[in-house]
């Protein structure tokens, strides 16, 4: 992810795979500036527990912006416990319409184990096809690999780990230092 203020900053790769009643969200740990790895152990997948209900979130983009969005999502889930779709739509509305939030540069993947969504600053709340969602610099590589691996008998975590390894081999902005969270089943 790059912008005019910090040219050359690149984000991460986040992948979510749903299979067998569970969802696994995996994120790499790399943050790059141009051709330099600034950090290889960033943690971009988090577990939230608003109202005692677990939600797993992965983010790509500006870390401060993503944390702002995660805090907002958590508040939305406290208002509407167990209603992830409603909370995501409310967050996307705020993100699109609020003068301050509109400038935030991040994307989120969120799941409660039943629902799986990608939330963008353009006001999108997308439920991915094929039970796979991916965002970030290496997202398309991980998505393609995971779609191919869905033809196997592997469980969700194995698919996520193998797909992220493939993405890390292809995308210079993705590494193999994974944070993996599982929810459901």
OpenMM code with the backbone's topology and positions (N, CA, C; nanometers):
from openmm import Vec3, app, unit

residues = "UNK UNK UNK UNK UNK UNK UNK UNK UNK UNK UNK UNK UNK UNK UNK UNK UNK UNK UNK UNK UNK UNK UNK UNK UNK UNK UNK UNK UNK UNK UNK UNK UNK UNK UNK UNK UNK UNK UNK UNK UNK UNK UNK UNK UNK UNK UNK UNK UNK UNK UNK UNK UNK UNK UNK UNK UNK UNK UNK UNK UNK UNK UNK UNK UNK UNK UNK UNK UNK UNK UNK UNK UNK UNK UNK UNK UNK UNK UNK UNK UNK UNK UNK UNK UNK UNK UNK UNK UNK UNK UNK UNK UNK UNK UNK UNK UNK UNK UNK UNK UNK UNK UNK UNK UNK UNK UNK UNK UNK UNK UNK UNK UNK UNK UNK UNK UNK UNK UNK UNK UNK UNK UNK UNK UNK UNK UNK UNK UNK UNK UNK UNK UNK UNK UNK UNK UNK UNK UNK UNK UNK UNK UNK UNK UNK UNK UNK UNK UNK UNK UNK UNK UNK UNK UNK UNK UNK UNK UNK UNK UNK UNK UNK UNK UNK UNK UNK UNK UNK UNK UNK UNK UNK UNK UNK UNK UNK UNK UNK UNK UNK UNK UNK UNK UNK".split()
positions = [
    Vec3(0.0854, -0.1154, 0.0000),
    Vec3(0.0000, 0.0000, 0.0000),
    Vec3(0.0908, 0.1227, 0.0000),
    Vec3(0.0664, 0.2124, -0.0854),
    Vec3(0.1491, 0.3320, -0.0937),
    Vec3(0.0589, 0.4540, -0.1029),
    Vec3(0.1101, 0.5677, -0.0570),
    Vec3(0.0366, 0.6919, -0.0735),
    Vec3(0.1346, 0.8058, -0.0953),
    Vec3(0.0817, 0.9249, -0.1145),
    Vec3(0.1666, 1.0401, -0.1448),
    Vec3(0.2530, 1.0822, -0.0269),
    Vec3(0.2030, 1.0640, 0.0973),
    Vec3(0.2766, 1.1088, 0.2144),
    Vec3(0.3948, 1.0164, 0.2456),
    Vec3(0.3749, 0.8880, 0.2246),
    Vec3(0.4777, 0.7897, 0.2541),
    Vec3(0.4973, 0.6992, 0.1329),
    Vec3(0.5560, 0.7520, 0.0263),
    Vec3(0.5702, 0.6703, -0.0948),
    Vec3(0.6556, 0.5477, -0.0684),
    Vec3(0.6122, 0.4366, -0.1221),
    Vec3(0.6899, 0.3152, -0.1094),
    Vec3(0.6511, 0.2271, 0.0073),
    Vec3(0.5637, 0.2737, 0.0978),
    Vec3(0.5196, 0.1869, 0.2064),
    Vec3(0.4340, 0.0772, 0.1470),
    Vec3(0.4586, -0.0443, 0.1888),
    Vec3(0.3768, -0.1554, 0.1424),
    Vec3(0.3221, -0.2312, 0.2612),
    Vec3(0.2003, -0.2789, 0.2440),
    Vec3(0.1287, -0.3443, 0.3515),
    Vec3(0.1648, -0.4895, 0.3674),
    Vec3(0.0661, -0.5687, 0.3678),
    Vec3(0.0790, -0.7052, 0.4145),
    Vec3(-0.0049, -0.7985, 0.3298),
    Vec3(-0.0157, -0.9198, 0.3735),
    Vec3(-0.1062, -1.0156, 0.3112),
    Vec3(-0.1901, -1.0792, 0.4213),
    Vec3(-0.3201, -1.0705, 0.4062),
    Vec3(-0.4148, -1.1327, 0.4986),
    Vec3(-0.5022, -1.2265, 0.4171),
    Vec3(-0.5217, -1.3477, 0.4675),
    Vec3(-0.6012, -1.4485, 0.3993),
    Vec3(-0.6960, -1.5132, 0.4989),
    Vec3(-0.8224, -1.5294, 0.4592),
    Vec3(-0.9196, -1.6020, 0.5402),
    Vec3(-0.9740, -1.7178, 0.4577),
    Vec3(-0.9817, -1.8341, 0.5202),
    Vec3(-1.0317, -1.9546, 0.4541),
    Vec3(-1.1384, -2.0168, 0.5444),
    Vec3(-1.2560, -2.0440, 0.4862),
    Vec3(-1.3645, -2.1094, 0.5600),
    Vec3(-1.3805, -2.2509, 0.5049),
    Vec3(-1.3764, -2.3474, 0.5965),
    Vec3(-1.3949, -2.4871, 0.5558),
    Vec3(-1.4298, -2.5695, 0.6794),
    Vec3(-1.5233, -2.6610, 0.6622),
    Vec3(-1.5571, -2.7532, 0.7699),
    Vec3(-1.6078, -2.6857, 0.8957),
    Vec3(-1.6831, -2.5779, 0.8822),
    Vec3(-1.7406, -2.5119, 0.9990),
    Vec3(-1.6464, -2.4207, 1.0752),
    Vec3(-1.5278, -2.3993, 1.0233),
    Vec3(-1.4349, -2.3071, 1.0886),
    Vec3(-1.3768, -2.2097, 0.9867),
    Vec3(-1.3302, -2.0976, 1.0390),
    Vec3(-1.2628, -1.9983, 0.9554),
    Vec3(-1.1254, -1.9751, 1.0153),
    Vec3(-1.0251, -1.9746, 0.9307),
    Vec3(-0.8884, -1.9449, 0.9720),
    Vec3(-0.8467, -1.8159, 0.9034),
    Vec3(-0.7943, -1.7228, 0.9821),
    Vec3(-0.7421, -1.5972, 0.9286),
    Vec3(-0.5921, -1.5973, 0.9536),
    Vec3(-0.5152, -1.5802, 0.8464),
    Vec3(-0.3689, -1.5803, 0.8552),
    Vec3(-0.3158, -1.4493, 0.7995),
    Vec3(-0.2154, -1.3949, 0.8650),
    Vec3(-0.1513, -1.2730, 0.8171),
    Vec3(-0.0015, -1.2851, 0.8317),
    Vec3(0.0703, -1.2293, 0.7352),
    Vec3(0.2160, -1.2317, 0.7437),
    Vec3(0.2622, -1.1178, 0.8342),
    Vec3(0.3918, -1.1113, 0.8574),
    Vec3(0.4435, -1.0129, 0.9509),
    Vec3(0.5276, -0.9035, 0.8896),
    Vec3(0.5287, -0.8907, 0.7578),
    Vec3(0.6219, -0.7983, 0.6937),
    Vec3(0.5647, -0.6589, 0.6727),
    Vec3(0.6457, -0.5601, 0.7047),
    Vec3(0.6185, -0.4211, 0.6705),
    Vec3(0.7412, -0.3720, 0.5949),
    Vec3(0.7202, -0.3175, 0.4749),
    Vec3(0.8310, -0.2766, 0.3887),
    Vec3(0.8226, -0.1286, 0.3560),
    Vec3(0.9379, -0.0681, 0.3375),
    Vec3(0.9489, 0.0685, 0.2871),
    Vec3(1.0388, 0.0603, 0.1654),
    Vec3(0.9771, 0.0741, 0.0471),
    Vec3(1.0528, 0.0578, -0.0765),
    Vec3(1.1056, -0.0839, -0.0853),
    Vec3(1.2365, -0.0974, -0.0978),
    Vec3(1.2983, -0.2293, -0.1090),
    Vec3(1.3533, -0.2788, 0.0239),
    Vec3(1.3166, -0.2108, 0.1318),
    Vec3(1.3701, -0.2451, 0.2632),
    Vec3(1.2604, -0.3010, 0.3531),
    Vec3(1.2890, -0.4123, 0.4186),
    Vec3(1.1970, -0.4667, 0.5181),
    Vec3(1.2207, -0.3892, 0.6478),
    Vec3(1.1176, -0.3194, 0.6926),
    Vec3(1.1270, -0.2416, 0.8161),
    Vec3(1.1036, -0.3313, 0.9365),
    Vec3(1.0086, -0.4222, 0.9238),
    Vec3(0.9768, -0.5141, 1.0328),
    Vec3(0.9258, -0.6439, 0.9728),
    Vec3(0.9658, -0.7549, 1.0288),
    Vec3(0.9222, -0.8840, 0.9782),
    Vec3(0.8290, -0.9583, 1.0709),
    Vec3(0.7982, -0.8985, 1.1872),
    Vec3(0.7190, -0.9698, 1.2877),
    Vec3(0.5943, -0.8926, 1.3305),
    Vec3(0.5416, -0.8099, 1.2443),
    Vec3(0.4193, -0.7350, 1.2786),
    Vec3(0.3038, -0.8334, 1.2947),
    Vec3(0.2110, -0.8012, 1.3842),
    Vec3(0.0948, -0.8871, 1.4110),
    Vec3(-0.0298, -0.8174, 1.3588),
    Vec3(-0.0828, -0.8655, 1.2474),
    Vec3(-0.1924, -0.7974, 1.1791),
    Vec3(-0.3221, -0.8774, 1.1800),
    Vec3(-0.3262, -0.9796, 1.2622),
    Vec3(-0.4489, -1.0563, 1.2841),
    Vec3(-0.4769, -1.0521, 1.4334),
    Vec3(-0.5995, -1.0132, 1.4687),
    Vec3(-0.6375, -0.9940, 1.6086),
    Vec3(-0.7687, -1.0633, 1.6395),
    Vec3(-0.7834, -1.1016, 1.7644),
    Vec3(-0.9088, -1.1567, 1.8136),
    Vec3(-0.9721, -1.0510, 1.9038),
    Vec3(-1.0956, -1.0159, 1.8730),
    Vec3(-1.1740, -0.9244, 1.9555),
    Vec3(-1.2805, -1.0065, 2.0273),
    Vec3(-1.3232, -0.9604, 2.1432),
    Vec3(-1.4292, -1.0306, 2.2159),
    Vec3(-1.5317, -0.9324, 2.2700),
    Vec3(-1.5961, -0.8542, 2.1836),
    Vec3(-1.6975, -0.7603, 2.2322),
    Vec3(-1.8200, -0.8358, 2.2825),
    Vec3(-1.8622, -0.8053, 2.4042),
    Vec3(-1.9789, -0.8730, 2.4599),
    Vec3(-1.9580, -1.0212, 2.4814),
    Vec3(-1.8314, -1.0666, 2.4910),
    Vec3(-1.8029, -1.2067, 2.5153),
    Vec3(-1.8111, -1.2950, 2.3915),
    Vec3(-1.8358, -1.2368, 2.2756),
    Vec3(-1.8430, -1.3142, 2.1508),
    Vec3(-1.7162, -1.2881, 2.0704),
    Vec3(-1.6507, -1.3944, 2.0287),
    Vec3(-1.5251, -1.3804, 1.9563),
    Vec3(-1.5466, -1.3390, 1.8111),
    Vec3(-1.4612, -1.2482, 1.7670),
    Vec3(-1.4538, -1.2049, 1.6282),
    Vec3(-1.3055, -1.1981, 1.5947),
    Vec3(-1.2675, -1.2517, 1.4790),
    Vec3(-1.1283, -1.2450, 1.4349),
    Vec3(-1.1198, -1.1448, 1.3207),
    Vec3(-1.0197, -1.0560, 1.3285),
    Vec3(-1.0010, -0.9507, 1.2292),
    Vec3(-0.8580, -0.9535, 1.1789),
    Vec3(-0.8432, -0.9315, 1.0495),
    Vec3(-0.7127, -0.9127, 0.9888),
    Vec3(-0.7154, -0.7804, 0.9153),
    Vec3(-0.6032, -0.7099, 0.9148),
    Vec3(-0.6023, -0.5792, 0.8498),
    Vec3(-0.4796, -0.5599, 0.7634),
    Vec3(-0.4984, -0.4814, 0.6586),
    Vec3(-0.3894, -0.4407, 0.5706),
    Vec3(-0.4000, -0.2905, 0.5540),
    Vec3(-0.2870, -0.2251, 0.5422),
    Vec3(-0.2854, -0.0803, 0.5276),
    Vec3(-0.2190, -0.0169, 0.6480),
    Vec3(-0.2531, 0.1069, 0.6724),
    Vec3(-0.1958, 0.1809, 0.7839),
    Vec3(-0.2398, 0.1195, 0.9168),
    Vec3(-0.1422, 0.0896, 1.0019),
    Vec3(-0.1728, 0.0250, 1.1295),
    Vec3(-0.2584, 0.1135, 1.2185),
    Vec3(-0.2238, 0.2397, 1.2305),
    Vec3(-0.3024, 0.3307, 1.3146),
    Vec3(-0.4449, 0.3424, 1.2617),
    Vec3(-0.4596, 0.3494, 1.1301),
    Vec3(-0.5927, 0.3570, 1.0704),
    Vec3(-0.6708, 0.2289, 1.0977),
    Vec3(-0.6049, 0.1150, 1.0839),
    Vec3(-0.6715, -0.0131, 1.1076),
    Vec3(-0.7155, -0.0252, 1.2531),
    Vec3(-0.6314, 0.0170, 1.3475),
    Vec3(-0.6702, 0.0101, 1.4883),
    Vec3(-0.7887, 0.1009, 1.5179),
    Vec3(-0.7929, 0.2161, 1.4536),
    Vec3(-0.9087, 0.3049, 1.4685),
    Vec3(-1.0350, 0.2336, 1.4214),
    Vec3(-1.0264, 0.1667, 1.3075),
    Vec3(-1.1415, 0.0946, 1.2537),
    Vec3(-1.1793, -0.0247, 1.3411),
    Vec3(-1.0810, -0.0955, 1.3941),
    Vec3(-1.1094, -0.2086, 1.4817),
    Vec3(-1.1801, -0.1629, 1.6088),
    Vec3(-1.1378, -0.0490, 1.6641),
    Vec3(-1.2052, 0.0063, 1.7828),
    Vec3(-1.3497, 0.0412, 1.7508),
    Vec3(-1.3721, 0.1015, 1.6351),
    Vec3(-1.5090, 0.1359, 1.5924),
    Vec3(-1.5928, 0.0105, 1.5733),
    Vec3(-1.5335, -0.0916, 1.5115),
    Vec3(-1.6064, -0.2168, 1.4905),
    Vec3(-1.6438, -0.2794, 1.6243),
    Vec3(-1.5510, -0.2771, 1.7175),
    Vec3(-1.5777, -0.3332, 1.8498),
    Vec3(-1.6950, -0.2614, 1.9170),
    Vec3(-1.6992, -0.1291, 1.9056),
    Vec3(-1.8112, -0.0526, 1.9615),
    Vec3(-1.9423, -0.0888, 1.8932),
    Vec3(-1.9383, -0.1063, 1.7615),
    Vec3(-2.0593, -0.1448, 1.6873),
    Vec3(-2.1082, -0.2819, 1.7333),
    Vec3(-2.0161, -0.3726, 1.7598),
    Vec3(-2.0532, -0.5067, 1.8050),
    Vec3(-2.1046, -0.5063, 1.9490),
    Vec3(-2.0591, -0.4123, 2.0305),
    Vec3(-2.1125, -0.3999, 2.1663),
    Vec3(-2.2561, -0.3500, 2.1626),
    Vec3(-2.2874, -0.2650, 2.0661),
    Vec3(-2.4238, -0.2136, 2.0498),
    Vec3(-2.5159, -0.3220, 1.9939),
    Vec3(-2.4637, -0.4025, 1.9025),
    Vec3(-2.5425, -0.5082, 1.8369),
    Vec3(-2.4709, -0.6418, 1.8531),
    Vec3(-2.4701, -0.6981, 1.9748),
    Vec3(-2.3953, -0.8227, 1.9982),
    Vec3(-2.4438, -0.9365, 1.9085),
    Vec3(-2.3475, -1.0097, 1.8533),
    Vec3(-2.3802, -1.1248, 1.7711),
    Vec3(-2.4308, -1.0912, 1.6322),
    Vec3(-2.4307, -0.9645, 1.5951),
    Vec3(-2.4796, -0.9226, 1.4637),
    Vec3(-2.3652, -0.8634, 1.3826),
    Vec3(-2.2776, -0.9508, 1.3389),
    Vec3(-2.1572, -0.9063, 1.2676),
    Vec3(-2.1914, -0.8319, 1.1393),
    Vec3(-2.2863, -0.8820, 1.0630),
    Vec3(-2.3214, -0.8161, 0.9362),
    Vec3(-2.3686, -0.6731, 0.9622),
    Vec3(-2.4534, -0.6553, 1.0589),
    Vec3(-2.5032, -0.5208, 1.0906),
    Vec3(-2.3895, -0.4293, 1.1350),
    Vec3(-2.3028, -0.4798, 1.2217),
    Vec3(-2.1903, -0.3996, 1.2699),
    Vec3(-2.0979, -0.3602, 1.1551),
    Vec3(-2.0732, -0.4525, 1.0619),
    Vec3(-1.9862, -0.4233, 0.9468),
    Vec3(-2.0481, -0.3184, 0.8559),
    Vec3(-2.1771, -0.3305, 0.8290),
    Vec3(-2.2457, -0.2316, 0.7437),
    Vec3(-2.2445, -0.0952, 0.8113),
    Vec3(-2.2706, -0.0909, 0.9418),
    Vec3(-2.2682, 0.0371, 1.0141),
    Vec3(-2.1287, 0.0991, 1.0108),
    Vec3(-2.0256, 0.0166, 1.0266),
    Vec3(-1.8882, 0.0672, 1.0188),
    Vec3(-1.8589, 0.1212, 0.8796),
    Vec3(-1.8968, 0.0465, 0.7768),
    Vec3(-1.8720, 0.0908, 0.6388),
    Vec3(-1.9436, 0.2220, 0.6092),
    Vec3(-2.0659, 0.2382, 0.6598),
    Vec3(-2.1389, 0.3650, 0.6415),
    Vec3(-2.0631, 0.4796, 0.7057),
    Vec3(-2.0235, 0.4594, 0.8309),
    Vec3(-1.9479, 0.5645, 0.9010),
    Vec3(-1.8183, 0.5963, 0.8280),
    Vec3(-1.7483, 0.4921, 0.7864),
    Vec3(-1.6194, 0.5064, 0.7205),
    Vec3(-1.6336, 0.5871, 0.5927),
    Vec3(-1.7391, 0.5640, 0.5206),
    Vec3(-1.7616, 0.6330, 0.3932),
    Vec3(-1.8068, 0.7766, 0.4128),
    Vec3(-1.8879, 0.8009, 0.5154),
    Vec3(-1.9531, 0.9314, 0.5293),
    Vec3(-1.8846, 1.0267, 0.6266),
    Vec3(-1.8135, 0.9754, 0.7250),
    Vec3(-1.7507, 1.0602, 0.8256),
    Vec3(-1.6271, 1.1294, 0.7675),
    Vec3(-1.6172, 1.2587, 0.7876),
    Vec3(-1.5076, 1.3382, 0.7301),
    Vec3(-1.3701, 1.2877, 0.7752),
    Vec3(-1.3583, 1.2499, 0.9016),
    Vec3(-1.2318, 1.2003, 0.9557),
    Vec3(-1.2035, 1.0580, 0.9079),
    Vec3(-1.3020, 0.9700, 0.9233),
    Vec3(-1.2811, 0.8291, 0.8883),
    Vec3(-1.2564, 0.8094, 0.7392),
    Vec3(-1.3142, 0.8946, 0.6574),
    Vec3(-1.3029, 0.8843, 0.5118),
    Vec3(-1.1571, 0.8794, 0.4651),
    Vec3(-1.0678, 0.9392, 0.5427),
    Vec3(-0.9268, 0.9458, 0.5041),
    Vec3(-0.8437, 0.8260, 0.5522),
    Vec3(-0.9064, 0.7345, 0.6236),
    Vec3(-0.8324, 0.6195, 0.6749),
    Vec3(-0.8002, 0.5225, 0.5616),
    Vec3(-0.6766, 0.4731, 0.5619),
    Vec3(-0.6294, 0.3862, 0.4553),
    Vec3(-0.5977, 0.2477, 0.5108),
    Vec3(-0.6981, 0.1624, 0.5056),
    Vec3(-0.6826, 0.0246, 0.5512),
    Vec3(-0.7971, -0.0574, 0.4926),
    Vec3(-0.7846, -0.1869, 0.5020),
    Vec3(-0.8920, -0.2798, 0.4671),
    Vec3(-0.8976, -0.3833, 0.5783),
    Vec3(-1.0166, -0.4381, 0.6001),
    Vec3(-1.0348, -0.5364, 0.7061),
    Vec3(-1.0984, -0.6638, 0.6516),
    Vec3(-1.0579, -0.7762, 0.7073),
    Vec3(-1.1305, -0.9021, 0.6936),
    Vec3(-1.1793, -0.9341, 0.8340),
    Vec3(-1.3098, -0.9608, 0.8481),
    Vec3(-1.3659, -0.9924, 0.9791),
    Vec3(-1.4530, -1.1177, 0.9696),
    Vec3(-1.4514, -1.1958, 1.0769),
    Vec3(-1.5332, -1.3165, 1.0824),
    Vec3(-1.5692, -1.3483, 1.2264),
    Vec3(-1.6874, -1.4046, 1.2425),
    Vec3(-1.7282, -1.4578, 1.3721),
    Vec3(-1.7368, -1.6102, 1.3660),
    Vec3(-1.6882, -1.6678, 1.2596),
    Vec3(-1.6935, -1.8110, 1.2393),
    Vec3(-1.8104, -1.8531, 1.1519),
    Vec3(-1.9160, -1.7728, 1.1531),
    Vec3(-2.0332, -1.8007, 1.0688),
    Vec3(-2.0293, -1.7125, 0.9446),
    Vec3(-2.0092, -1.5837, 0.9665),
    Vec3(-2.0020, -1.4874, 0.8572),
    Vec3(-1.8573, -1.4491, 0.8317),
    Vec3(-1.8288, -1.4105, 0.7084),
    Vec3(-1.6951, -1.3675, 0.6678),
    Vec3(-1.7118, -1.2481, 0.5748),
    Vec3(-1.6473, -1.1350, 0.6097),
    Vec3(-1.6636, -1.0118, 0.5326),
    Vec3(-1.5304, -0.9433, 0.5078),
    Vec3(-1.5230, -0.8732, 0.3947),
    Vec3(-1.4158, -0.7784, 0.3657),
    Vec3(-1.4801, -0.6414, 0.3718),
    Vec3(-1.4192, -0.5494, 0.4479),
    Vec3(-1.4721, -0.4137, 0.4619),
    Vec3(-1.3692, -0.3166, 0.4046),
    Vec3(-1.4180, -0.2252, 0.3180),
    Vec3(-1.3287, -0.1267, 0.2558),
    Vec3(-1.3766, 0.0146, 0.2856),
    Vec3(-1.2897, 0.1101, 0.2639),
    Vec3(-1.3218, 0.2502, 0.2844),
    Vec3(-1.4129, 0.3078, 0.1782),
    Vec3(-1.4397, 0.2315, 0.0740),
    Vec3(-1.5314, 0.2769, -0.0309),
    Vec3(-1.6761, 0.2476, 0.0070),
    Vec3(-1.6964, 0.1940, 0.1274),
    Vec3(-1.8311, 0.1621, 0.1724),
    Vec3(-1.8717, 0.0198, 0.1411),
    Vec3(-1.7760, -0.0627, 0.0992),
    Vec3(-1.8071, -0.2013, 0.0637),
    Vec3(-1.8033, -0.2925, 0.1851),
    Vec3(-1.9017, -0.3801, 0.1930),
    Vec3(-1.9006, -0.4930, 0.2850),
    Vec3(-1.9235, -0.6139, 0.1959),
    Vec3(-1.8162, -0.6849, 0.1670),
    Vec3(-1.8212, -0.7931, 0.0698),
    Vec3(-1.8174, -0.9289, 0.1390),
    Vec3(-1.9086, -1.0160, 0.1001),
    Vec3(-1.9035, -1.1546, 0.1442),
    Vec3(-1.8383, -1.2317, 0.0307),
    Vec3(-1.7180, -1.2824, 0.0521),
    Vec3(-1.6412, -1.3397, -0.0582),
    Vec3(-1.7010, -1.4691, -0.1123),
    Vec3(-1.6736, -1.4929, -0.2389),
    Vec3(-1.7116, -1.6182, -0.3024),
    Vec3(-1.6088, -1.7251, -0.2686),
    Vec3(-1.6473, -1.8479, -0.2822),
    Vec3(-1.5572, -1.9620, -0.2684),
    Vec3(-1.5000, -1.9778, -0.1277),
    Vec3(-1.5603, -1.9108, -0.0273),
    Vec3(-1.5183, -1.9230, 0.1130),
    Vec3(-1.3738, -1.8800, 0.1376),
    Vec3(-1.3252, -1.7848, 0.0573),
    Vec3(-1.1884, -1.7343, 0.0713),
    Vec3(-1.1915, -1.5823, 0.0545),
    Vec3(-1.1186, -1.5130, 0.1403),
    Vec3(-1.1029, -1.3681, 0.1268),
    Vec3(-0.9555, -1.3351, 0.1442),
    Vec3(-0.9071, -1.2371, 0.0703),
    Vec3(-0.7669, -1.1964, 0.0820),
    Vec3(-0.7554, -1.0476, 0.0545),
    Vec3(-0.6669, -0.9814, 0.1288),
    Vec3(-0.6395, -0.8395, 0.1107),
    Vec3(-0.4900, -0.8157, 0.1243),
    Vec3(-0.4473, -0.6976, 0.0850),
    Vec3(-0.3084, -0.6581, 0.1023),
    Vec3(-0.2260, -0.6775, -0.0233),
    Vec3(-0.0996, -0.6442, -0.0112),
    Vec3(-0.0076, -0.6468, -0.1245),
    Vec3(0.0013, -0.7828, -0.1915),
    Vec3(0.0027, -0.8881, -0.1135),
    Vec3(0.0108, -1.0227, -0.1688),
    Vec3(-0.1219, -1.0954, -0.1692),
    Vec3(-0.2307, -1.0212, -0.1481),
    Vec3(-0.3628, -1.0819, -0.1373),
    Vec3(-0.4048, -1.1640, -0.2575),
    Vec3(-0.3793, -1.1123, -0.3768),
    Vec3(-0.4212, -1.1865, -0.4957),
    Vec3(-0.3422, -1.3163, -0.5142),
    Vec3(-0.2152, -1.3157, -0.4740),
    Vec3(-0.1356, -1.4384, -0.4819),
    Vec3(-0.1900, -1.5425, -0.3841),
    Vec3(-0.2178, -1.4991, -0.2610),
    Vec3(-0.2707, -1.5903, -0.1594),
    Vec3(-0.4090, -1.6411, -0.1978),
    Vec3(-0.4909, -1.5526, -0.2529),
    Vec3(-0.6256, -1.5908, -0.2957),
    Vec3(-0.6196, -1.6989, -0.4043),
    Vec3(-0.5360, -1.6779, -0.5040),
    Vec3(-0.5236, -1.7755, -0.6128),
    Vec3(-0.4736, -1.9096, -0.5601),
    Vec3(-0.3755, -1.9054, -0.4738),
    Vec3(-0.3217, -2.0305, -0.4182),
    Vec3(-0.4275, -2.1022, -0.3349),
    Vec3(-0.4995, -2.0289, -0.2522),
    Vec3(-0.6023, -2.0900, -0.1676),
    Vec3(-0.7148, -2.1497, -0.2511),
    Vec3(-0.7533, -2.0807, -0.3571),
    Vec3(-0.8584, -2.1363, -0.4440),
    Vec3(-0.8138, -2.2684, -0.5055),
    Vec3(-0.6903, -2.2774, -0.5456),
    Vec3(-0.6393, -2.4034, -0.5982),
    Vec3(-0.6352, -2.5120, -0.4919),
    Vec3(-0.5976, -2.4749, -0.3703),
    Vec3(-0.5867, -2.5721, -0.2616),
    Vec3(-0.7223, -2.6171, -0.2079),
    Vec3(-0.8287, -2.5435, -0.2386),
    Vec3(-0.9630, -2.5844, -0.1949),
    Vec3(-1.0052, -2.7136, -0.2648),
    Vec3(-0.9358, -2.7521, -0.3717),
    Vec3(-0.9663, -2.8758, -0.4429),
    Vec3(-0.9109, -2.9981, -0.3701),
    Vec3(-0.8335, -2.9759, -0.2642),
    Vec3(-0.7741, -3.0847, -0.1870),
    Vec3(-0.8629, -3.1176, -0.0669),
    Vec3(-0.8177, -3.2120, 0.0140),
    Vec3(-0.8885, -3.2479, 0.1374),
    Vec3(-0.8299, -3.1767, 0.2590),
    Vec3(-0.7412, -3.0808, 0.2389),
    Vec3(-0.6788, -3.0104, 0.3503),
    Vec3(-0.7824, -2.9342, 0.4318),
    Vec3(-0.7548, -2.9194, 0.5619),
    Vec3(-0.8417, -2.8373, 0.6454),
    Vec3(-0.8105, -2.6898, 0.6216),
    Vec3(-0.8916, -2.6021, 0.6809),
    Vec3(-0.8800, -2.4583, 0.6565),
    Vec3(-0.7417, -2.4042, 0.6944),
    Vec3(-0.6887, -2.4478, 0.8074),
    Vec3(-0.5583, -2.3958, 0.8501),
    Vec3(-0.4463, -2.4397, 0.7564),
    Vec3(-0.4499, -2.5629, 0.7125),
    Vec3(-0.3471, -2.6113, 0.6201),
    Vec3(-0.3534, -2.5353, 0.4888),
    Vec3(-0.4744, -2.5124, 0.4375),
    Vec3(-0.4899, -2.4353, 0.3140),
    Vec3(-0.4347, -2.2955, 0.3326),
    Vec3(-0.4702, -2.2309, 0.4442),
    Vec3(-0.4233, -2.0937, 0.4692),
    Vec3(-0.2709, -2.0887, 0.4776),
    Vec3(-0.2128, -2.1806, 0.5510),
    Vec3(-0.0667, -2.1801, 0.5668),
    Vec3(0.0055, -2.2066, 0.4344),
    Vec3(-0.0429, -2.3035, 0.3577),
    Vec3(0.0202, -2.3344, 0.2292),
    Vec3(0.0034, -2.2196, 0.1299),
    Vec3(-0.1154, -2.1594, 0.1267),
    Vec3(-0.1399, -2.0470, 0.0358),
    Vec3(-0.0531, -1.9266, 0.0729),
    Vec3(-0.0382, -1.9018, 0.2015),
    Vec3(0.0475, -1.7906, 0.2449),
    Vec3(0.1936, -1.8180, 0.2121),
    Vec3(0.2357, -1.9420, 0.2202),
    Vec3(0.3737, -1.9773, 0.1828),
    Vec3(0.3959, -1.9528, 0.0341),
    Vec3(0.2971, -1.9871, -0.0468),
    Vec3(0.3074, -1.9618, -0.1906),
    Vec3(0.3140, -1.8117, -0.2168),
    Vec3(0.2274, -1.7350, -0.1511),
    Vec3(0.2285, -1.5889, -0.1683),
    Vec3(0.3636, -1.5303, -0.1265),
    Vec3(0.4201, -1.5816, -0.0172),
    Vec3(0.5495, -1.5309, 0.0308),
    Vec3(0.6622, -1.5618, -0.0676),
    Vec3(0.6494, -1.6720, -0.1408),
    Vec3(0.7497, -1.7067, -0.2417),
    Vec3(0.7413, -1.6168, -0.3647),
    Vec3(0.6251, -1.5562, -0.3882),
    Vec3(0.6031, -1.4755, -0.5078),
    Vec3(0.6106, -1.3260, -0.4800),
    Vec3(0.5468, -1.2816, -0.3727),
    Vec3(0.5335, -1.1381, -0.3431),
    Vec3(0.6459, -1.0916, -0.2507),
    Vec3(0.7213, -0.9923, -0.2928),
    Vec3(0.8322, -0.9425, -0.2109),
    Vec3(0.7833, -0.8667, -0.0876),
    Vec3(0.6552, -0.8351, -0.0808),
    Vec3(0.5996, -0.7635, 0.0335),
    Vec3(0.5296, -0.8582, 0.1314),
    Vec3(0.5535, -0.9868, 0.1179),
    Vec3(0.4929, -1.0885, 0.2033),
    Vec3(0.6027, -1.1795, 0.2557),
    Vec3(0.5985, -1.2112, 0.3865),
    Vec3(0.6959, -1.3060, 0.4406),
    Vec3(0.6248, -1.4275, 0.5000),
    Vec3(0.7012, -1.5209, 0.5504),
    Vec3(0.6464, -1.6452, 0.6032),
    Vec3(0.6230, -1.6437, 0.7527),
    Vec3(0.6387, -1.5289, 0.8159),
    Vec3(0.6168, -1.5164, 0.9603),
    Vec3(0.4680, -1.4928, 0.9842),
    Vec3(0.3930, -1.5984, 1.0119),
    Vec3(0.2475, -1.5901, 1.0161),
    Vec3(0.1902, -1.5751, 1.1566),
    Vec3(0.0805, -1.5012, 1.1622),
    Vec3(-0.0088, -1.5027, 1.2779),
    Vec3(-0.1356, -1.5698, 1.2262),
    Vec3(-0.1792, -1.6735, 1.2964),
    Vec3(-0.2965, -1.7495, 1.2526),
    Vec3(-0.3965, -1.7559, 1.3671),
    Vec3(-0.5192, -1.7195, 1.3381),
    Vec3(-0.6288, -1.7308, 1.4354),
    Vec3(-0.7381, -1.8155, 1.3730),
    Vec3(-0.7961, -1.9027, 1.4542),
    Vec3(-0.9016, -1.9931, 1.4100),
    Vec3(-1.0272, -1.9633, 1.4910),
    Vec3(-1.1431, -1.9725, 1.4245),
    Vec3(-1.2697, -1.9496, 1.4932),
    Vec3(-1.3757, -2.0417, 1.4330),
    Vec3(-1.4662, -2.0868, 1.5159),
    Vec3(-1.5722, -2.1772, 1.4702),
    Vec3(-1.5375, -2.3209, 1.5008),
    Vec3(-1.6261, -2.4101, 1.4566),
    Vec3(-1.6142, -2.5555, 1.4780),
    Vec3(-1.5634, -2.5834, 1.6141),
] * unit.nanometer
topology = app.Topology()
chain = topology.addChain("A")
for resn in residues:
    res = topology.addResidue(resn, chain)
    for name in ("N", "CA", "C"):
        topology.addAtom(name, app.Element.getBySymbol(name[0]), res)
